[in-house]
Amino acid sequence: MLVAALAALLAVQGAAALQATTTTDIPRWCGKPYESGSPNSIPSGWLDAPEPLATQSLYVQVEPRYNIYVSSEKTGSFIVDAALSQYHGQPYHQDIQVPGLASQLFTDLYFTITVESTGQVLVANAVTVNTTDNLFDFDISLLEPRFDAYDIKLYGLSLDGLQVYTATTQLYYLPDKLTGSVTKIDNLNGGLLFKNNATNFEFVPFFAFGFYTNYGGYLELSLENVKAYYDLGYTAIHPIPSFSANLTTILDYLDELNLLFQYDMRGTYTNLTSVAEQVTMVKDYSSLLVYYTADEPDGNQDPLNSTSLAYDTITKLDKYHPIGLALNCQNYYFEDYSAGADYLMEDAYPIGINATFSKKWDTPCNVTYGDCGCDNCVGELQDVSNRLDDFALYQEYLGQWPKPRWAVPQSFDGEEYWSRDPTVNETWVMNQLAVNHGAKSIMLWTYPTTDVLAAANSQQSKVLANSPALDFVTGAKPKAIPIKGNDLLDVSYWTVGKQIMVSVVNLDYASTSSAVTIPLPFWASSIASSPWGSIEWDLSGNTLTVQGLDALATSLVILNV
C-alpha cells in the first residue's frame, strides 16, 4: 500500500519546479541582497491591501467550527460571517421592498447550508447583516464518515429575494481514529483540541508551550535529557532535525511521558518521497501533535509552491494532524508560502539587534536591503506583536478564513545578530504580548537555553497552558483595550461564560510610582483570581487601578461579571 501511495505522490513531485522568481546568483534574505557590495534592488512578493470595491459589499463566509470532525462526534457546527467589507463580497443595498409591505432595511440574511453533491440541507436559518462568528449546529451523523471532503455551499437571500449571496467551504467528517492521536483546529477561536489515550480519547483544549529543542547534541544523547525537559512542565516539544538512528526510541519515550511533539521536516520537506516516508513513520504516535514542514521558506526563497506540495503529500496520508510552518519575513510572498499550512508561526527576534546596520555583513538594513536578524524590525518588544498583527492583516487582505497564528519568541543570542539573551522580564513580556495579539501557542527558539530562561518559561508555561488561563486563551478571541495616552500598556481580554480574563503587559523599561488605570469596556463585580503576576489590582465597576507599576510587568487577572 505504501509503495502505491509513494508512486502516486511522485507524480505530484514533478510540479516542484516552480521557483521563487526572485532567486538569483546574488545571496538574498527575504528577497533582499545582504552582502557588502551587492546591488540594491526592490524585492518582489510584497502583499498590499486590495483596491477598495466601488460599492458597499456584504462578504459572506461559511466554515466548519473545526477543521475536522470524527465519527464519534454527533453534532457539527458551521460558523457564518456576514460582514460589510470594503475589499471583498458582493454588492449590498440596504433598502429592500417586499411586495405588500412598506420599504424595509436589509438587516437579515436568510440562508441554507447544503451538501453540494446531494442538495441535502444541513442548516436553514438567518443571520444579522454585519455580524460575524455566528454558530449553527447540525446533525453530522446524517453524513457518512469518509476521507474525502464534503463540498458545502451556503446560499443566502435578502427578504425580497433580490440580493443573492453564496459562499463555499469543505467539511471533513473522518472515520474515528482510536490509535495514536487526533488534533483539530477550532476555526472560531484558533485554538487546538487534542485527544489520545491519555485523554481517554476525548477532545480537550490544548495550548502548546515549549521549545524548539536540539536533537543532535541533546535529545539524542539520553532519555534523561528528555525527562529533564519534561520535568520543567512544558506541554510540547519541537525536536530540531537532523535525526539519528535512535529517533524512534526518543519518540517512544515521548509517548510514555505524553509529551506532545511538533514533527519537523525542515531540510527534507521538498523531497516528497521522504515526506511520505516520515509521515508513515510518525502518524500513529500518541504524542504526535502537529507536523512542521518549512522553516523560514520565505527567507530562504524556497520554491513558491514547495509548502503546498508538502501539504498535499501529508494530507493524503494523514488528515488527523494539522500542518504548520514558520515565516521569517515581514512581507514576502506571504500568500504562496502560507498556502501550505493550517497554522502560521512568526519568529521575529528583536532582542539585542541593531535594526539598521548589520555587523555580520557590514551593510545597512532597510526595506530593500540587508539582513539584521529580524526582517523590517525596529529592535523593540513590539516587533513580536506587530508581526502577529501583520499576519492577521494579510489574511484579511486575501479574504481568507484566518489561520491560527503561533509565536516563536527569542530565547538565545549570538550569530553576530543578537548581542544578548532576553532578560526574564523581556521573555515574559514577549510571550504574553504574543498571546494578547492572538497567538494560540508558544514554541521558543531554542533549547537548551540558559537555566534562568528555562526556569522563567517553565513558570509561565505552567500558568498559560493550564486552567484557568487555558480556558480563556483557547476558548475565546482576545479583544484589545486601547489605553489612551499610554502606548506602552498592551491590554487584552477574553470572555468565557460569566468570567473575563484581562492580560496587562507593560512595555515600558522604566517603573512608575503613579497610579495606573485600565478602563474596562464592561462592568465587573469582583476579582476572582490573579493567576499570573504580582500586581495587586483594585476593581471598581469598570476600572482596574494600581498604585505604581514595575518596568516590564506582566499580569493576568480574572474578573467575575
C-alpha positions as CSV (number, residue, x, y, z in Angstrom):
1,M,0.0,0.0,0.0
2,L,2.8,2.4,0.9
3,V,4.5,1.7,-2.5
4,A,1.4,2.6,-4.4
5,A,1.0,5.7,-2.3
6,L,4.5,6.8,-3.0
7,A,4.1,6.2,-6.7
8,A,1.1,8.5,-6.8
9,L,2.9,11.1,-4.8
10,L,5.9,11.0,-7.1
11,A,3.7,12.2,-9.9
12,V,3.0,15.3,-7.9
13,Q,6.6,15.9,-7.2
14,G,7.3,16.8,-10.8
15,A,5.4,20.0,-10.2
16,A,8.1,21.2,-7.8
17,A,9.9,23.2,-10.4
18,L,8.1,26.4,-9.7
19,Q,10.8,28.6,-8.2
20,A,10.6,31.9,-6.5
21,T,11.0,34.4,-9.3
22,T,13.5,36.5,-7.3
23,T,16.1,33.7,-6.9
24,T,19.4,35.0,-8.4
25,D,23.1,34.4,-8.0
26,I,23.2,37.2,-5.5
27,P,22.7,36.0,-1.9
28,R,19.4,37.3,-0.6
29,W,17.2,37.0,2.5
30,C,13.5,37.8,2.2
31,G,14.3,38.8,-1.4
32,K,16.9,41.5,-0.2
33,P,20.6,41.4,-1.1
34,Y,22.6,41.4,2.1
35,E,26.3,41.1,1.3
36,S,28.5,44.1,1.1
37,G,28.9,45.2,-2.5
38,S,25.7,43.6,-3.7
39,P,23.5,46.0,-5.7
40,N,20.4,47.3,-4.1
41,S,17.0,46.2,-5.5
42,I,13.4,46.3,-4.6
43,P,12.1,42.8,-3.5
44,S,9.1,41.4,-5.3
45,G,6.4,39.5,-3.4
46,W,5.1,42.3,-1.3
47,L,1.4,42.0,-0.4
48,D,-0.6,45.2,-0.4
49,A,-4.1,46.0,0.6
50,P,-6.5,45.2,-2.3
51,E,-8.2,48.1,-4.1
52,P,-11.4,49.1,-2.3
53,L,-14.6,48.0,-4.0
54,A,-16.7,50.6,-5.8
55,T,-19.8,49.9,-3.7
56,Q,-20.5,48.7,-0.2
57,S,-20.4,44.9,-0.2
58,L,-21.5,42.1,2.0
59,Y,-18.9,39.4,2.5
60,V,-20.5,36.1,3.4
61,Q,-18.3,33.3,4.6
62,V,-19.0,29.8,6.0
63,E,-16.6,27.5,7.7
64,P,-16.9,24.4,9.8
65,R,-16.3,25.1,13.5
66,Y,-13.5,22.6,13.4
67,N,-11.1,21.7,10.6
68,I,-12.0,18.0,11.0
69,Y,-14.8,16.1,12.7
70,V,-14.6,12.4,13.5
71,S,-17.3,9.8,13.5
72,S,-17.6,9.6,17.3
73,E,-19.0,13.2,17.2
74,K,-22.7,13.5,16.5
75,T,-23.1,17.3,16.4
76,G,-21.3,19.6,14.0
77,S,-21.4,23.4,13.7
78,F,-20.9,26.0,10.9
79,I,-19.6,29.5,11.5
80,V,-21.3,32.1,9.3
81,D,-19.9,35.6,8.8
82,A,-21.9,38.3,7.1
83,A,-19.6,41.3,7.4
84,L,-19.7,44.6,5.5
85,S,-16.4,44.8,3.7
86,Q,-14.5,47.4,1.6
87,Y,-12.4,44.7,0.0
88,H,-14.5,41.5,-0.6
89,G,-18.0,40.3,-1.2
90,Q,-21.0,41.2,-3.4
91,P,-22.9,44.5,-3.6
92,Y,-25.1,45.3,-0.6
93,H,-28.1,47.6,-0.9
94,Q,-29.6,48.5,2.5
95,D,-33.1,49.3,1.3
96,I,-35.4,46.5,0.2
97,Q,-39.0,46.4,-1.0
98,V,-41.2,43.3,-0.2
99,P,-44.5,43.3,-2.1
100,G,-47.4,44.3,0.1
101,L,-45.1,45.7,2.8
102,A,-43.5,49.1,3.5
103,S,-39.9,49.7,2.5
104,Q,-37.6,47.9,4.8
105,L,-34.0,47.7,5.7
106,F,-31.9,44.7,4.7
107,T,-30.9,43.6,8.2
108,D,-31.1,39.8,8.0
109,L,-29.7,37.3,5.5
110,Y,-31.8,34.1,5.1
111,F,-29.7,31.2,4.1
112,T,-29.4,27.4,3.7
113,I,-26.2,25.4,4.0
114,T,-26.2,22.3,1.8
115,V,-24.1,19.4,0.7
116,E,-23.4,20.3,-2.9
117,S,-23.3,16.8,-4.4
118,T,-26.7,15.8,-2.9
119,G,-28.5,19.0,-2.1
120,Q,-29.0,17.8,1.5
121,V,-29.9,20.7,3.7
122,L,-27.8,20.8,6.9
123,V,-28.8,24.3,8.2
124,A,-31.6,26.7,7.3
125,N,-31.6,29.9,9.3
126,A,-30.9,33.6,9.2
127,V,-28.0,35.8,10.3
128,T,-27.9,39.5,11.0
129,V,-26.1,41.6,8.5
130,N,-22.7,42.9,9.6
131,T,-22.1,40.2,12.2
132,T,-19.5,37.5,12.5
133,D,-18.8,34.3,14.4
134,N,-22.4,33.1,14.2
135,L,-22.7,29.4,15.1
136,F,-25.3,27.0,13.7
137,D,-25.4,23.4,14.8
138,F,-26.4,20.4,12.6
139,D,-26.6,16.6,12.9
140,I,-23.4,15.5,11.4
141,S,-24.2,11.8,12.0
142,L,-26.6,12.2,9.0
143,L,-23.4,12.1,6.8
144,E,-21.2,9.1,6.1
145,P,-17.7,9.3,7.6
146,R,-15.1,9.3,4.8
147,F,-11.6,10.6,3.9
148,D,-12.8,12.9,1.1
149,A,-14.2,16.3,2.0
150,Y,-17.8,17.2,1.6
151,D,-18.2,20.3,-0.6
152,I,-20.5,22.7,1.2
153,K,-22.5,25.6,-0.2
154,L,-24.2,28.5,1.6
155,Y,-27.0,30.2,-0.4
156,G,-28.3,33.4,1.1
157,L,-31.1,35.9,0.2
158,S,-32.4,39.2,1.3
159,L,-36.0,39.2,2.4
160,D,-37.2,40.4,-1.0
161,G,-35.2,37.7,-2.7
162,L,-33.4,40.2,-5.0
163,Q,-29.9,40.1,-3.4
164,V,-28.2,36.8,-3.6
165,Y,-25.0,35.7,-1.7
166,T,-23.1,32.5,-1.9
167,A,-20.1,31.0,-0.1
168,T,-18.4,27.6,-0.2
169,T,-16.2,25.6,2.0
170,Q,-15.3,22.0,2.7
171,L,-16.3,19.7,5.6
172,Y,-14.1,16.8,6.7
173,Y,-16.0,14.1,8.6
174,L,-13.5,11.3,9.1
175,P,-13.7,7.8,10.5
176,D,-12.6,8.0,14.1
177,K,-9.0,7.2,14.9
178,L,-8.6,5.1,18.1
179,T,-4.8,4.6,17.8
180,G,-2.2,7.3,18.2
181,S,-3.7,10.8,18.5
182,V,-6.0,13.3,16.8
183,T,-5.5,17.1,16.7
184,K,-8.0,19.6,15.4
185,I,-8.2,23.3,15.0
186,D,-11.0,25.4,16.3
187,N,-11.9,27.7,13.4
188,L,-13.8,30.0,15.6
189,N,-11.2,30.9,18.3
190,G,-8.0,29.4,16.7
191,G,-7.1,27.0,19.5
192,L,-6.3,23.3,19.4
193,L,-8.2,20.3,20.6
194,F,-6.4,17.1,21.1
195,K,-7.1,13.5,22.1
196,N,-5.2,10.3,22.7
197,N,-5.1,7.5,25.2
198,A,-4.1,9.9,28.0
199,T,-7.3,11.9,27.5
200,N,-9.4,8.7,27.2
201,F,-9.8,9.7,23.6
202,E,-11.9,12.7,24.5
203,F,-11.0,16.0,22.9
204,V,-9.5,18.5,25.3
205,P,-8.3,22.1,24.7
206,F,-4.5,22.3,24.3
207,F,-2.0,25.2,24.3
208,A,1.4,24.2,23.2
209,F,4.1,25.9,25.3
210,G,7.7,24.7,24.8
211,F,10.8,25.0,22.8
212,Y,12.4,24.0,19.6
213,T,14.9,21.6,21.1
214,N,18.2,20.4,19.6
215,Y,18.0,16.8,18.7
216,G,21.7,16.4,17.8
217,G,23.9,17.0,20.8
218,Y,21.0,17.0,23.3
219,L,17.8,14.8,22.9
220,E,19.7,12.0,21.1
221,L,22.2,11.7,23.9
222,S,19.9,10.3,26.6
223,L,16.4,9.8,27.8
224,E,17.4,11.7,30.9
225,N,17.7,14.9,28.8
226,V,14.2,14.4,27.5
227,K,13.0,13.8,31.1
228,A,14.7,16.9,32.3
229,Y,12.9,19.0,29.7
230,Y,9.6,17.3,30.6
231,D,10.1,18.0,34.3
232,L,10.1,21.7,33.6
233,G,6.4,21.5,32.9
234,Y,6.4,22.3,29.2
235,T,3.4,20.9,27.3
236,A,5.1,20.4,24.0
237,I,8.5,19.9,22.4
238,H,9.8,20.5,18.9
239,P,12.8,18.3,18.1
240,I,15.1,20.0,15.6
241,P,16.5,17.7,12.9
242,S,18.6,16.2,11.5
243,F,17.6,13.0,13.3
244,S,19.7,10.0,14.1
245,A,19.0,6.3,14.2
246,N,17.6,6.4,17.7
247,L,14.7,8.7,16.8
248,T,12.0,6.0,17.4
249,T,13.5,5.5,20.9
250,I,13.0,9.1,21.7
251,L,9.5,9.3,20.2
252,D,8.5,6.1,22.1
253,Y,9.6,7.9,25.3
254,L,7.6,11.0,24.4
255,D,4.6,8.6,24.1
256,E,5.4,7.2,27.5
257,L,5.6,10.7,29.0
258,N,2.7,12.1,27.0
259,L,4.9,15.0,25.9
260,L,3.4,16.2,22.7
261,F,5.7,16.9,19.8
262,Q,5.7,19.0,16.6
263,Y,7.4,16.8,14.0
264,D,9.9,18.8,11.9
265,M,10.7,18.1,8.3
266,R,12.9,21.1,7.5
267,G,15.7,20.2,5.1
268,T,13.6,17.3,3.6
269,Y,10.1,18.8,3.1
270,T,10.8,19.4,-0.6
271,N,11.6,15.7,-1.1
272,L,8.1,14.4,-1.3
273,T,9.2,10.8,-1.1
274,S,11.0,11.5,2.1
275,V,7.9,13.4,3.4
276,A,5.7,10.4,2.7
277,E,8.1,8.0,4.5
278,Q,8.4,10.2,7.5
279,V,4.6,10.7,7.8
280,T,4.1,7.0,7.6
281,M,6.6,6.5,10.4
282,V,5.2,9.1,12.9
283,K,1.5,9.4,12.2
284,D,0.4,6.8,14.8
285,Y,2.4,8.1,17.8
286,S,0.1,9.0,20.6
287,S,2.2,12.1,21.4
288,L,2.2,13.5,17.8
289,L,0.6,16.9,18.0
290,V,1.2,18.5,14.6
291,Y,3.5,18.5,11.5
292,Y,6.0,21.2,10.7
293,T,7.3,21.4,7.1
294,A,9.1,24.6,6.2
295,D,11.4,26.6,8.4
296,E,11.6,30.2,7.1
297,P,10.9,29.3,3.4
298,D,10.3,32.9,2.6
299,G,13.7,34.0,3.9
300,N,15.4,31.1,2.1
301,Q,13.3,31.8,-1.1
302,D,12.3,28.2,-1.4
303,P,10.1,27.3,-4.4
304,L,6.9,29.2,-4.1
305,N,4.7,26.1,-4.3
306,S,7.0,24.0,-2.1
307,T,4.9,24.3,1.1
308,S,1.7,23.4,-0.8
309,L,3.3,20.4,-2.4
310,A,4.4,19.1,1.0
311,Y,1.0,19.9,2.5
312,D,-0.8,17.9,-0.2
313,T,1.6,15.0,0.3
314,I,1.0,14.9,4.1
315,T,-2.8,15.2,3.9
316,K,-3.0,12.3,1.5
317,L,-1.6,10.1,4.3
318,D,-2.8,11.8,7.5
319,K,-5.8,14.1,7.8
320,Y,-5.8,13.8,11.6
321,H,-3.0,16.3,12.4
322,P,-2.6,19.9,11.3
323,I,0.4,21.2,9.4
324,G,2.4,24.4,10.3
325,L,5.4,26.4,9.2
326,A,7.4,29.4,10.3
327,L,7.7,32.6,8.2
328,N,10.6,34.9,8.9
329,C,9.9,37.8,6.6
330,Q,7.6,40.7,7.3
331,N,6.0,40.5,3.9
332,Y,7.5,38.3,1.2
333,Y,5.2,36.1,-0.9
334,F,3.0,35.5,2.1
335,E,0.1,34.1,0.1
336,D,2.2,31.5,-1.6
337,Y,4.2,30.2,1.4
338,S,1.2,30.4,3.8
339,A,-0.9,28.3,1.4
340,G,0.8,25.2,2.6
341,A,-0.2,25.4,6.2
342,D,-3.1,25.1,8.6
343,Y,-1.4,27.4,11.1
344,L,1.3,30.0,10.8
345,M,4.3,30.7,13.1
346,E,6.1,34.0,13.3
347,D,9.7,34.2,14.5
348,A,10.6,37.9,14.9
349,Y,13.7,38.1,17.2
350,P,14.2,41.7,18.4
351,I,16.4,41.5,21.5
352,G,19.9,42.7,21.1
353,I,19.8,43.6,17.4
354,N,21.0,46.6,15.6
355,A,17.9,47.1,13.3
356,T,19.6,49.5,10.9
357,F,23.1,48.1,10.4
358,S,24.4,44.5,10.1
359,K,27.7,43.9,11.9
360,K,27.8,40.5,10.4
361,W,27.6,41.7,6.8
362,D,28.8,45.3,7.2
363,T,25.8,46.7,5.4
364,P,22.8,48.8,6.2
365,C,19.3,47.3,6.7
366,N,16.1,48.7,5.3
367,V,13.0,47.5,3.4
368,T,15.0,46.8,0.3
369,Y,18.5,45.8,1.5
370,G,20.3,43.9,4.3
371,D,19.8,41.3,6.9
372,C,19.9,42.3,10.6
373,G,18.4,39.2,12.1
374,C,14.8,40.5,12.3
375,D,13.2,41.5,9.0
376,N,12.0,45.1,8.9
377,C,12.0,45.2,12.7
378,V,12.9,48.2,14.9
379,G,14.5,46.2,17.7
380,E,11.7,46.5,20.2
381,L,9.5,44.1,22.1
382,Q,6.6,45.2,19.9
383,D,8.2,43.6,16.9
384,V,6.7,40.4,18.1
385,S,3.1,41.7,18.3
386,N,3.5,43.7,15.1
387,R,4.4,40.6,13.2
388,L,1.4,38.7,14.5
389,D,-0.8,41.6,13.6
390,D,0.7,41.7,10.1
391,F,-0.1,38.0,9.5
392,A,-3.7,38.6,10.6
393,L,-4.0,41.7,8.3
394,Y,-2.6,39.8,5.3
395,Q,-5.2,37.1,5.7
396,E,-7.9,39.9,5.7
397,Y,-6.4,41.3,2.5
398,L,-6.6,37.9,0.9
399,G,-10.2,37.3,2.1
400,Q,-9.2,34.1,3.8
401,W,-10.7,32.4,6.8
402,P,-8.0,33.2,9.4
403,K,-5.5,30.5,10.1
404,P,-4.3,30.3,13.7
405,R,-1.0,32.1,14.5
406,W,1.7,30.9,16.8
407,A,4.7,32.7,18.2
408,V,8.3,31.7,18.3
409,P,9.8,34.0,20.9
410,Q,13.5,34.6,21.3
411,S,15.5,32.7,23.9
412,F,19.0,32.9,22.6
413,D,21.8,35.2,21.5
414,G,24.7,35.1,19.1
415,E,25.3,34.6,15.3
416,E,26.6,38.2,15.2
417,Y,23.0,39.5,15.1
418,W,21.8,39.2,18.7
419,S,24.2,40.7,21.2
420,R,22.5,39.3,24.3
421,D,19.8,37.0,25.6
422,P,16.4,38.4,26.6
423,T,16.1,39.1,30.3
424,V,13.5,37.2,32.3
425,N,11.1,40.1,32.2
426,E,11.6,40.5,28.5
427,T,10.8,36.8,28.0
428,W,7.6,37.1,29.9
429,V,6.6,40.2,28.1
430,M,7.2,38.7,24.6
431,N,5.3,35.6,25.5
432,Q,2.3,37.4,27.0
433,L,2.4,40.1,24.3
434,A,2.1,37.3,21.7
435,V,-1.0,35.9,23.5
436,N,-2.5,39.3,23.7
437,H,-2.3,39.6,20.0
438,G,-3.8,36.2,19.2
439,A,-1.0,33.6,19.4
440,K,-2.6,30.3,20.2
441,S,0.7,28.5,21.1
442,I,4.2,29.4,22.0
443,M,7.3,27.5,20.9
444,L,10.5,29.3,21.8
445,W,13.8,29.1,19.9
446,T,15.9,27.4,21.2
447,Y,16.6,24.7,23.9
448,P,18.9,24.1,25.7
449,T,18.8,27.8,26.8
450,T,20.2,29.4,29.9
451,D,19.0,27.9,33.2
452,V,17.5,31.2,34.1
453,L,15.4,31.4,30.9
454,A,14.4,27.7,31.1
455,A,13.1,28.3,34.6
456,A,11.3,31.6,33.6
457,N,9.5,30.0,30.7
458,S,8.7,27.0,32.8
459,Q,6.9,29.3,35.3
460,Q,4.8,30.9,32.6
461,S,4.1,27.7,30.8
462,K,2.5,26.2,33.9
463,V,0.1,29.2,34.0
464,L,-0.8,29.8,30.3
465,A,-1.1,26.1,29.3
466,N,-3.3,25.1,32.3
467,S,-6.7,26.1,33.7
468,P,-7.9,28.6,34.4
469,A,-5.8,30.7,31.9
470,L,-6.0,27.9,29.3
471,D,-9.8,28.0,29.3
472,F,-9.7,31.7,28.2
473,V,-6.9,31.7,25.7
474,T,-8.3,28.6,23.9
475,G,-12.0,29.4,24.5
476,A,-12.2,32.9,23.1
477,K,-10.5,35.5,21.0
478,P,-8.6,38.3,22.6
479,K,-10.1,41.8,22.4
480,A,-7.7,44.8,22.7
481,I,-8.3,47.6,25.2
482,P,-6.5,50.7,24.0
483,I,-5.1,52.8,26.8
484,K,-5.4,56.5,25.9
485,G,-2.2,58.3,26.4
486,N,-0.1,55.2,27.1
487,D,1.0,53.3,24.1
488,L,3.3,51.2,26.3
489,L,0.5,49.4,28.0
490,D,-0.8,46.5,26.0
491,V,-4.1,45.1,27.3
492,S,-6.4,42.4,26.0
493,Y,-9.3,40.4,27.5
494,W,-11.1,37.1,26.8
495,T,-14.7,36.4,27.8
496,V,-15.8,32.8,28.7
497,G,-19.2,32.4,30.4
498,K,-19.6,34.8,33.3
499,Q,-15.9,35.5,33.7
500,I,-13.4,37.7,31.9
501,M,-9.6,37.3,31.9
502,V,-7.6,40.6,31.5
503,S,-4.0,40.5,30.4
504,V,-1.8,43.5,31.1
505,V,1.7,43.9,29.6
506,N,3.8,46.9,30.5
507,L,6.3,47.6,27.6
508,D,8.0,50.4,29.5
509,Y,11.6,49.7,30.6
510,A,11.0,52.3,33.4
511,S,8.9,51.8,36.5
512,T,6.4,54.4,37.6
513,S,5.1,55.3,41.1
514,S,2.0,57.0,39.6
515,A,-1.4,55.4,39.6
516,V,-2.2,53.3,36.5
517,T,-5.8,52.9,35.4
518,I,-7.2,50.3,33.0
519,P,-10.7,51.4,31.7
520,L,-12.7,48.3,31.0
521,P,-15.3,48.1,28.3
522,F,-17.6,46.1,30.6
523,W,-18.6,46.1,34.3
524,A,-17.2,43.5,36.7
525,S,-18.4,42.6,40.2
526,S,-15.3,41.2,41.7
527,I,-11.8,39.8,41.2
528,A,-11.9,36.0,41.1
529,S,-8.1,35.4,40.9
530,S,-4.8,36.6,39.6
531,P,-3.1,33.5,38.1
532,W,0.0,35.4,36.9
533,G,2.0,38.4,38.1
534,S,2.4,40.2,41.4
535,I,0.3,43.3,40.7
536,E,-2.5,43.9,43.3
537,W,-5.3,45.4,41.3
538,D,-8.2,47.3,42.7
539,L,-11.5,46.9,40.9
540,S,-14.2,49.5,40.9
541,G,-17.0,48.8,38.4
542,N,-15.4,49.1,35.0
543,T,-11.9,50.2,36.2
544,L,-8.8,48.4,37.3
545,T,-6.3,50.5,39.2
546,V,-2.9,50.0,40.8
547,Q,-0.6,52.5,42.5
548,G,2.6,52.2,40.6
549,L,3.8,49.7,38.0
550,D,7.1,47.9,37.7
551,A,9.1,48.1,34.4
552,L,8.1,45.2,32.0
553,A,5.4,44.0,34.4
554,T,3.0,41.3,33.2
555,S,-0.3,40.4,34.8
556,L,-3.3,38.1,34.3
557,V,-6.4,38.9,36.4
558,I,-9.8,37.0,36.2
559,L,-12.9,39.0,36.9
560,N,-16.5,38.0,37.7
561,V,-19.1,39.8,35.6
